[in-house]
Amino acid sequence: MLQGFLQRTCLSALNTAQTLFVRQKHAFDRAVLKPKVRCHFPKPREVKRINVHGWETRMSTPEGRRVLMRRILKGRHDLSH
């Protein structure tokens, strides 16, 4: 009985420690949404495209957040540049 109690206690402590140390991915984590940047990045037009239509720019304004929400609700795979 004591051994079973100790095993359950150790397992619950281990699960708690794992959840503390393993960072959960957020649903809109940029690393998940965007592929890796190409090795010849940035070309000038790509810099302008990302500065105008990028994730940070969209999230920085209420209208940009509305754009992202519309794209999420529509089911778009790529939400922003």
DRENDRENTOR-601994 format. One record per residue (C-alpha): residue in one letter; x negated, y negated, z. Coordinates in Angstrom, 3 decimals. Example, Ala and Ser with C-alpha at 12.3 -4.5 7.8 and 13.67 -1.06 7.14 Angstrom:
residues 2
['A', [-12.300, 4.500, 7.800]];
['S', [-13.670, 1.060, 7.140]];
This chain:
residues 81
['M', [0.000, 0.000, 0.000]];
['L', [-2.783, -2.404, 0.911]];
['Q', [-4.673, -1.500, -2.246]];
['G', [-1.633, -2.249, -4.442]];
['F', [-1.121, -5.572, -2.687]];
['L', [-4.767, -6.520, -3.262]];
['Q', [-4.573, -5.542, -6.928]];
['R', [-1.432, -7.669, -7.458]];
['T', [-3.017, -10.587, -5.626]];
['C', [-6.225, -10.343, -7.650]];
['L', [-4.324, -10.063, -10.926]];
['S', [-2.166, -13.081, -10.161]];
['A', [-5.247, -15.092, -9.142]];
['L', [-6.995, -14.044, -12.363]];
['N', [-3.989, -15.069, -14.477]];
['T', [-3.861, -18.432, -12.719]];
['A', [-7.570, -18.988, -13.327]];
['Q', [-7.205, -18.081, -16.992]];
['T', [-4.384, -20.570, -17.476]];
['L', [-6.435, -23.287, -15.796]];
['F', [-9.508, -22.755, -17.943]];
['V', [-7.881, -21.930, -21.293]];
['R', [-6.638, -25.103, -22.956]];
['Q', [-3.318, -24.642, -24.684]];
['K', [-3.019, -26.034, -28.193]];
['H', [-0.558, -28.870, -28.509]];
['A', [2.075, -28.512, -31.204]];
['F', [0.726, -31.536, -33.063]];
['D', [-2.964, -31.022, -32.446]];
['R', [-4.832, -32.597, -35.371]];
['A', [-7.390, -29.779, -35.493]];
['V', [-4.596, -27.316, -36.156]];
['L', [-2.782, -29.456, -38.705]];
['K', [-5.697, -30.509, -40.862]];
['P', [-8.268, -28.331, -42.586]];
['K', [-11.979, -28.931, -42.172]];
['V', [-13.376, -32.038, -43.858]];
['R', [-15.323, -31.390, -47.027]];
['C', [-19.097, -31.804, -46.959]];
['H', [-19.070, -34.742, -49.420]];
['F', [-16.566, -36.726, -47.377]];
['P', [-16.048, -39.693, -47.200]];
['K', [-15.602, -41.151, -50.619]];
['P', [-14.400, -44.754, -50.484]];
['R', [-10.906, -43.964, -51.752]];
['E', [-10.575, -41.146, -49.193]];
['V', [-11.531, -43.502, -46.375]];
['K', [-8.860, -45.969, -47.512]];
['R', [-6.273, -43.177, -47.832]];
['I', [-6.950, -41.920, -44.313]];
['N', [-7.023, -45.434, -42.839]];
['V', [-3.659, -46.241, -44.424]];
['H', [-1.844, -42.884, -44.247]];
['G', [-3.763, -41.051, -41.521]];
['W', [-2.506, -39.383, -38.349]];
['E', [-3.858, -42.050, -35.961]];
['T', [-2.361, -44.858, -38.015]];
['R', [1.027, -43.121, -38.162]];
['M', [1.031, -42.432, -34.413]];
['S', [0.008, -46.006, -33.531]];
['T', [3.282, -47.638, -34.611]];
['P', [6.952, -46.814, -34.019]];
['E', [7.650, -46.760, -37.765]];
['G', [4.741, -44.396, -38.331]];
['R', [6.113, -42.049, -35.692]];
['R', [9.477, -42.179, -37.467]];
['V', [7.749, -41.212, -40.727]];
['L', [6.113, -38.243, -39.029]];
['M', [9.386, -37.151, -37.417]];
['R', [11.187, -37.323, -40.773]];
['R', [8.499, -35.106, -42.290]];
['I', [8.712, -32.658, -39.383]];
['L', [12.496, -32.425, -39.697]];
['K', [12.256, -31.993, -43.439]];
['G', [9.870, -29.083, -42.920]];
['R', [6.767, -30.523, -44.535]];
['H', [3.586, -28.527, -43.981]];
['D', [1.296, -31.557, -44.254]];
['L', [2.485, -34.340, -41.988]];
['S', [-0.190, -36.929, -42.783]];
['H', [-3.635, -37.363, -44.338]];
